[in-house]
């Protein structure tokens, strides 16, 4: 039975699966040149070894998966490097030395590794240090590698201090930690410290691309970029995610797509994230909730979505602050949208959104129902999107109260005195009644001379607007409830265009040179200008079609091709003098 072909095939397959080595181990750096993104550390070590200024203790710190343990073993190799032509410490490790294989396999008798997470007590430290006074058995130095050194107890640190202060010439200590602040300063001061940096997403993506090529797996650049961003600068995390992504293509060998990786990571598409941010910032809570639920149904993690919203908020703020100088790691069409959003909101509105999303990110990760917490955060963000910009909140309240005292009509009644806080920290006023209107205004800017343009009607205002896009939006989406110099109440027919109120205030200020108070209404007023034009045209067509000429018996089977205005020189069907009949 065991000799059957089927059993032999199963046995070979099982053996290959058992021998499979994960990418994080298979492609572990074997030389300092293989350490990507750590050029500063490699340069320092190379100079120290060349000049003979080698410290007796090293402290390696950085995030998980950045290469601390690997660096510690490379350091142990470098200290004990020995070949037929080299007999001294060296960082040039291209040619394996006599001790290299045993050190990298953690099997060398003179290189002792200890995990401080499992051996934290003072007795463990004393046991380790008992052999410090003895010379190395085979190598040049006796090297002690202590991983997660911050986990040692206070007694263990104290037991280590004396030896660390006056170590034997043949002893070297290499410590690794992810929590450098938990290491006593007395220990830090006796070590040469190296901060291993997070690897930039672009560099890591290129590194992963090379490894995928070596493994014979086709994977798109966008998918690699997603993996690199998800790894957050950790090479090991990136390799683990790549290991997981490489099987997405199946046995057919098809290219692994960004959509497959996005599903694997539980990420939402960037375009959908931008849609979600725009919907919430425009004050449209319903649209925001619908988009959030759609992404959740497609497998997106609410906490990841909150993190992505933070990223979009940051990029929009950069677009607004840096202008054309801003560079983005986005597709061209997405960059256009980011710049457009940057022009639609003030810095105060974006920083307020950032604070809301930061708080929401923490709440969602700890909430019993993450989706519910995310939806509540989006509702809060939508309400904030309807509030006036923080820059001029105080000015709005004072102007509204001044207009009320002068007998202004159609304005929301504000309760309470004007706040005395600085404009940058002012909050929205409390509005009484069912309207609860939100007033928008323009960002703070130095006063500039403006023409004293008198706008008596909304039609006058629209005709005075030079921005064709703004004029089109005003005609299509704004229903006027009231319009008078200095104040207006409008109803936005489509909630996704709520930012029109802020744009109106800015353009009104530019046109008239005065601050305007624009408040949203709860019910529709006059028809939009576009609707009014369509209604007037329909009425004119109906009137023209009611003419007796169209009801003549001879025309009952005729097809009406169109109606045009009569020529100026034709009156009631009679030709004027001089016409050639």
C-alpha positions in Angstrom: 0.0 0.0 0.0 2.8 2.4 0.9 4.5 1.7 -2.4 1.5 2.8 -4.5 1.9 5.9 -6.8 -0.9 7.7 -5.0 0.7 7.3 -1.6 4.1 8.3 -3.0 2.6 11.5 -4.5 0.8 12.3 -1.2 4.0 11.7 0.7 6.0 14.1 -1.5 3.4 16.8 -1.3 3.2 16.5 2.4 7.0 16.7 2.7 7.2 19.8 0.5 4.5 21.5 2.7 6.5 20.6 5.8 9.7 22.1 4.3 8.1 25.3 3.2 9.8 28.3 4.8 8.0 31.5 5.3 9.3 34.5 3.4 10.2 36.4 6.6 12.7 33.6 7.4 13.7 32.7 3.9 14.8 36.3 3.0 16.2 37.3 6.4 19.2 39.6 5.7 22.6 37.9 5.8 24.7 41.0 5.4 24.4 44.6 6.4 23.9 45.6 2.8 20.7 43.5 2.9 19.3 45.8 5.6 16.9 48.1 3.7 16.2 51.6 5.0 18.9 51.5 7.7 21.7 53.3 5.9 22.6 55.6 8.9 23.1 52.7 11.2 25.2 50.7 8.7 27.4 53.7 8.0 28.0 54.3 11.7 29.0 50.7 12.3 31.2 50.6 9.2 33.1 53.7 10.4 33.4 52.4 14.0 34.8 49.0 12.8 37.3 50.6 10.4 38.6 53.0 13.1 38.6 50.3 15.9 36.1 52.3 18.0 33.8 49.4 18.8 31.5 49.9 21.8 31.2 47.2 24.4 27.4 47.5 24.5 24.8 48.2 21.8 21.1 49.1 22.2 18.9 48.4 19.2 15.4 49.9 19.3 12.5 50.1 16.8 9.1 48.8 16.0 8.3 45.1 15.7 9.6 43.4 12.6 12.1 46.1 11.7 15.1 43.8 12.1 16.5 44.2 15.6 17.2 40.5 16.3 18.7 40.1 12.8 20.9 43.1 13.3 22.0 41.7 16.7 23.1 38.5 15.0 24.8 40.3 12.2 26.7 42.3 14.8 27.8 39.1 16.6 29.0 37.8 13.2 30.8 41.1 12.5 32.5 41.0 15.9 33.7 37.4 15.4 34.3 37.5 11.7 37.1 35.3 10.6 38.1 33.9 7.3 41.4 32.7 5.7 42.2 36.3 4.7 40.4 38.3 7.5 41.2 38.0 11.2 39.4 40.9 12.8 36.0 42.6 13.3 34.5 43.5 9.9 31.1 44.6 8.5 31.9 43.1 5.1 30.2 39.8 5.5 29.7 38.8 1.8 32.0 35.8 2.3 30.7 33.5 5.1 33.2 33.3 7.9 34.2 30.4 10.2 31.6 31.2 12.8 28.9 32.8 10.7 26.6 29.8 10.1 26.5 28.8 13.7 25.9 32.3 14.9 23.0 32.9 12.5 21.5 29.6 13.5 21.8 30.6 17.2 24.0 27.5 17.8 27.4 29.1 18.7 28.7 28.4 22.2 30.2 31.9 22.5 27.0 33.8 21.4 24.4 33.5 24.1 20.8 34.7 23.3 18.3 35.3 26.0 14.6 36.3 25.8 14.0 38.8 28.6 10.2 38.3 28.2 10.4 34.8 29.6 13.5 35.2 31.9 12.9 38.4 33.7 14.2 37.7 37.2 17.5 38.6 38.9 18.4 34.9 39.3 18.2 34.5 35.5 20.5 37.5 35.0 23.0 36.2 37.6 23.0 32.8 35.9 23.7 34.4 32.5 26.5 36.7 33.9 28.3 33.9 35.8 30.3 33.0 32.7 31.2 36.6 31.7 34.6 36.4 33.5 35.6 33.3 31.4 37.2 33.9 28.0 35.4 32.7 24.9 35.9 29.1 24.0 36.3 29.5 20.2 35.4 32.9 18.9 37.0 36.3 19.4 34.3 37.8 21.7 31.7 36.3 24.0 28.5 38.1 22.8 25.4 38.3 24.9 22.2 39.1 23.0 19.2 40.0 25.2 15.9 40.5 23.3 13.1 42.6 24.7 15.4 43.9 27.4 12.8 46.3 28.7 11.0 43.2 30.2 13.7 42.7 32.8 12.9 43.3 36.4 14.5 46.1 38.4 16.6 43.6 40.3 17.8 42.1 37.0 18.8 45.5 35.7 20.7 46.2 38.9 22.5 42.9 38.6 23.5 43.8 35.0 24.7 47.3 35.8 28.1 46.5 37.4 29.1 44.1 34.6 27.9 46.6 32.0 29.9 49.4 33.5 33.2 47.5 33.6 32.9 44.5 31.2 35.8 42.2 30.4 37.6 43.0 27.2 36.3 39.8 25.6 32.6 40.5 26.4 30.1 42.4 24.2 26.4 43.1 25.0 23.7 43.6 22.4 20.2 44.6 23.6 17.0 44.8 21.6 13.8 46.5 22.6 10.5 47.9 21.3 10.0 50.0 24.4 13.1 52.1 24.8 11.4 54.4 27.4 11.1 51.4 29.8 14.8 50.8 29.9 16.5 52.6 32.9 18.6 55.5 31.9 21.5 54.0 33.8 21.6 51.2 31.3 21.0 53.4 28.3 23.9 55.7 29.2 26.3 52.7 29.0 25.2 51.6 25.5 25.7 52.8 22.0 22.1 53.3 20.8 20.8 52.7 17.3 17.2 53.6 16.3 16.1 51.3 13.5 13.8 53.4 11.3 10.6 52.4 9.8 11.0 51.5 6.1 9.3 53.9 3.8 6.4 52.5 1.9 7.9 53.0 -1.5 11.2 51.3 -0.5 9.4 48.4 1.1 7.1 48.0 -1.9 10.1 47.8 -4.2 11.8 45.2 -1.9 8.6 43.1 -1.9 8.4 43.3 -5.7 11.9 41.8 -5.9 11.0 39.0 -3.6 7.8 38.2 -5.5 9.9 38.1 -8.7 12.3 35.6 -7.1 9.3 33.5 -6.0 7.9 33.6 -9.5 4.6 35.2 -8.4 3.0 38.0 -10.4 1.5 40.7 -8.3 0.4 44.2 -9.3 2.3 47.3 -8.2 -0.9 48.7 -6.6 -1.3 45.5 -4.6 2.3 45.8 -3.4 1.7 49.4 -2.4 -1.3 48.3 -0.3 0.8 45.7 1.4 3.6 48.2 2.1 1.2 50.7 3.6 -0.5 48.0 5.7 3.0 46.9 7.1 3.5 50.4 8.6 7.2 50.3 8.1 7.8 46.8 9.4 9.7 44.5 6.9 8.6 41.3 8.7 4.9 42.4 8.6 5.3 43.2 4.9 6.8 39.8 4.2 4.1 38.0 6.2 1.4 39.9 4.3 3.1 39.2 1.0 3.2 35.5 2.0 -0.5 35.6 2.5 -1.2 37.6 -0.7 0.9 35.3 -3.0 -1.7 32.5 -2.6 -4.5 34.7 -3.8 -3.6 33.9 -7.4 -4.3 30.3 -6.8 -2.6 27.5 -8.7 -3.3 29.1 -12.1 -0.5 31.6 -11.5 -2.7 34.6 -12.3 -1.5 38.0 -11.3 -2.5 39.0 -7.7 -4.6 42.1 -8.1 -5.1 45.1 -5.8 -8.7 44.2 -5.3 -7.8 40.7 -4.0 -5.2 42.3 -1.6 -7.7 44.9 -0.5 -10.3 42.2 0.3 -7.6 40.2 2.2 -6.6 43.2 4.3 -10.2 44.3 4.9 -9.5 47.7 3.3 -11.9 49.9 1.4 -11.2 51.4 -2.0 -9.6 54.9 -1.8 -12.2 56.3 -4.1 -15.0 55.1 -1.7 -13.1 56.5 1.2 -12.9 59.9 -0.5 -16.7 59.6 -1.2 -17.3 58.9 2.4 -15.2 61.8 3.6 -16.9 64.2 1.2 -20.4 63.0 2.2 -19.7 63.4 5.9 -18.0 66.8 5.6 -20.8 68.1 3.4 -23.2 67.4 6.3 -25.0 64.6 4.5 -25.3 62.0 7.3 -27.6 59.7 5.4 -25.1 59.4 2.5 -22.2 58.8 4.9 -24.0 56.0 6.7 -25.1 54.3 3.4 -21.4 54.4 2.2 -20.1 53.1 5.5 -22.6 50.2 5.6 -21.7 49.4 2.0 -18.0 49.2 2.8 -18.7 47.1 5.9 -20.9 44.7 3.9 -17.9 44.3 1.5 -15.7 43.3 4.3 -14.0 46.5 5.4 -13.1 46.8 9.1 -14.7 49.9 10.7 -11.5 50.7 12.5 -9.5 50.5 9.3 -12.0 52.8 7.6 -11.6 55.4 10.4 -7.8 55.2 9.9 -8.3 55.7 6.1 -10.5 58.7 6.8 -7.8 60.2 9.0 -5.4 59.7 6.1 -7.7 61.4 3.6 -8.3 64.3 6.1 -4.6 64.8 6.4 -4.0 64.7 2.6 -6.9 67.2 2.0 -5.3 69.5 4.6 -1.9 69.2 2.9 -3.6 70.0 -0.4 -5.1 73.2 1.1 -2.0 74.3 2.9 0.7 73.5 0.3 -1.4 74.2 -2.8 0.3 73.2 -6.1 3.5 72.2 -4.2 1.8 69.3 -2.5 2.8 65.8 -3.7 0.5 62.8 -3.2 0.7 59.0 -3.5 -2.7 58.9 -5.2 -4.0 58.4 -8.7 -4.3 61.6 -10.8 -8.1 61.7 -10.6 -8.0 61.2 -6.9 -5.5 64.1 -6.6 -7.9 66.4 -8.4 -10.6 65.5 -5.9 -8.3 66.1 -2.9 -7.4 69.5 -4.2 -11.0 70.3 -4.8 -11.9 69.3 -1.2 -9.0 71.4 0.0 -10.6 74.5 -1.7 -14.0 73.8 -0.3 -13.2 73.8 3.5 -11.2 76.1 5.8 -8.2 74.9 7.9 -10.4 75.2 11.0 -13.0 72.9 9.6 -10.4 70.3 8.6 -8.6 70.3 11.9 -11.9 70.0 13.6 -12.7 66.9 11.5 -9.2 65.6 12.3 -10.0 65.8 16.1 -13.3 64.0 15.6 -11.8 61.2 13.5 -8.9 60.8 16.0 -11.3 60.3 18.8 -13.5 58.1 16.7 -10.5 55.9 15.7 -9.8 55.1 19.4 -13.5 54.6 20.2 -14.1 52.2 17.3 -11.2 50.0 18.2 -12.4 49.6 21.7 -16.2 49.5 21.0 -18.2 46.3 21.6 -19.9 47.0 18.2 -17.3 48.8 16.0 -19.7 49.5 13.2 -22.1 51.3 15.5 -19.3 53.4 16.9 -18.1 54.3 13.4 -21.6 55.3 12.3 -22.1 57.5 15.3 -18.7 59.1 14.6 -19.8 59.8 11.0 -23.0 61.5 12.2 -20.9 63.7 14.5 -18.7 64.5 11.6 -21.7 65.4 9.4 -23.1 67.7 12.1 -19.7 69.4 12.4 -19.7 69.8 8.6 -22.9 72.0 9.0 -21.3 74.2 11.6 -19.6 77.5 10.8 -15.8 77.5 10.4 -14.1 77.9 13.8 -12.2 80.9 12.5 -15.1 83.2 12.4 -17.7 81.7 14.8 -17.5 84.7 17.2 -17.8 87.2 14.3 -20.9 85.4 13.0 -22.6 85.5 16.4 -21.8 89.2 16.8 -23.0 90.1 13.3 -26.2 88.1 13.8 -27.0 89.8 17.0 -26.3 93.2 15.4 -28.7 92.4 12.6 -31.4 91.3 15.0 -31.0 94.5 17.0 -31.5 96.4 13.8 -34.8 94.6 13.2 -33.5 91.9 10.8 -36.2 89.4 9.8 -35.9 85.8 8.8 -32.8 85.2 10.9 -32.5 82.4 13.5 -32.8 83.7 17.0 -29.6 83.3 18.9 -29.7 82.7 22.6 -27.0 83.9 25.0 -24.4 86.7 24.8 -21.6 86.7 22.2 -18.7 84.6 23.5 -15.5 86.4 24.6 -13.2 83.5 23.6 -10.8 84.0 20.8 -12.2 83.3 17.4 -9.9 80.2 17.0 -11.6 78.5 19.9 -15.1 79.7 19.5 -17.9 77.2 19.1 -21.2 77.3 17.2 -24.0 79.3 18.8 -27.1 77.7 20.3 -30.0 78.2 18.0 -33.6 78.2 19.3 -36.6 76.9 17.4 -37.1 74.1 14.9 -34.8 75.6 12.3 -31.5 75.1 14.2 -29.8 76.9 11.3 -26.2 76.7 10.7 -24.4 79.8 9.4 -21.4 79.6 7.3 -18.8 82.2 6.5 -15.5 82.6 4.8 -12.0 81.8 6.2 -10.1 84.6 7.9 -8.3 86.8 5.4 -6.8 90.2 5.4 -9.4 92.8 4.4 -8.9 93.8 0.8 -10.7 96.7 -1.1 -13.7 95.4 -2.9 -16.2 97.1 -5.2 -19.3 98.4 -3.5 -21.7 96.2 -5.6 -25.4 96.4 -4.6 -27.1 93.0 -5.0 -30.9 93.5 -4.5 -31.9 90.0 -5.7 -30.5 86.6 -5.9 -30.7 86.9 -9.7 -28.4 89.9 -9.5 -26.0 88.0 -7.4 -25.9 85.0 -9.8 -25.3 87.2 -12.8 -22.4 88.9 -11.0 -20.6 85.6 -10.3 -17.6 85.1 -12.7 -16.9 81.5 -11.6 -18.9 79.4 -14.1 -18.9 76.3 -11.9 -20.3 78.3 -8.9 -22.8 80.0 -11.1 -24.1 76.7 -12.4 -24.3 75.2 -8.9 -26.2 78.3 -7.6 -28.7 78.0 -10.5 -29.3 74.3 -10.1 -29.2 73.6 -6.3 -30.1 76.8 -4.4 -33.7 77.6 -3.5 -34.0 81.1 -2.0 -36.2 81.6 1.0 -35.1 85.3 1.6 -32.5 87.5 0.1 -31.6 91.0 1.3 -28.3 93.0 1.5 -26.1 91.4 4.1 -28.3 88.3 4.8 -29.9 85.4 3.1 -31.7 82.2 3.9 -31.5 79.4 1.4 -32.4 75.7 1.0 -29.9 73.4 -0.7 -31.9 70.9 -2.8 -29.2 68.2 -2.7 -27.5 67.7 0.6 -24.2 66.7 -1.0 -23.9 70.3 -2.1 -24.2 71.8 1.4 -20.8 73.3 1.0 -22.4 75.8 -1.4 -23.4 77.9 1.6 -19.7 78.5 2.5 -18.9 79.2 -1.2 -21.8 81.7 -1.4 -20.5 83.6 1.6 -17.0 83.9 0.2 -18.2 85.1 -3.2 -20.7 87.5 -1.7 -17.9 89.0 0.4 -15.6 89.3 -2.6 -18.4 91.0 -4.7 -19.7 93.4 -2.1 -16.8 93.9 0.2 -19.1 93.2 3.2 -19.7 90.1 5.4 -22.9 88.2 4.6 -24.9 86.0 7.0 -26.2 83.0 5.0 -28.3 80.5 6.9 -29.8 77.2 5.6 -33.6 76.8 5.7 -35.5 73.6 6.6 -38.1 74.0 3.8 -37.8 75.0 0.2 -38.5 78.6 -0.9 -38.6 79.8 -4.5 -37.8 77.4 -7.3 -34.2 77.2 -8.3 -33.3 79.4 -11.2 -32.8 76.4 -13.4 -36.2 75.0 -12.5 -37.8 78.5 -13.0 -36.3 78.7 -16.5 -37.6 75.2 -17.4 -41.0 76.1 -16.0 -41.1 79.3 -18.0 -40.1 77.5 -21.2 -42.7 74.8 -20.7 -45.4 77.5 -20.1 -44.4 79.4 -23.3 -44.5 76.1 -25.3 -48.0 75.4 -23.9 -49.2 78.9 -24.8 -47.8 78.6 -28.3 -49.3 75.2 -28.8 -52.7 76.6 -27.9 -52.7 78.9 -30.9 -55.6 78.3 -33.3 -53.2 77.5 -36.1 -52.3 74.2 -34.4 -55.9 73.1 -34.1 -56.8 73.7 -37.8 -58.5 70.6 -39.4 -56.0 70.5 -42.2 -53.2 70.1 -39.6 -54.7 67.3 -37.6 -52.3 64.7 -39.0 -49.3 67.0 -39.2 -46.2 66.6 -37.0 -45.0 69.6 -35.0 -41.3 69.9 -35.5 -40.7 73.0 -33.3 -41.7 76.5 -32.4 -39.5 79.6 -33.0 -40.0 83.2 -32.2 -41.4 85.3 -35.0 -39.1 87.5 -37.0 -39.0 91.2 -35.9 -40.3 92.4 -39.3 -43.3 90.1 -39.4 -46.4 91.4 -37.6 -49.5 89.3 -37.3 -48.6 87.4 -40.5 -48.5 90.5 -42.7 -45.4 91.5 -44.6 -44.0 95.0 -44.1 -43.5 97.5 -46.9 -40.6 96.7 -49.1 -40.8 92.9 -48.8 -40.7 91.0 -52.0 -43.7 88.8 -52.1 
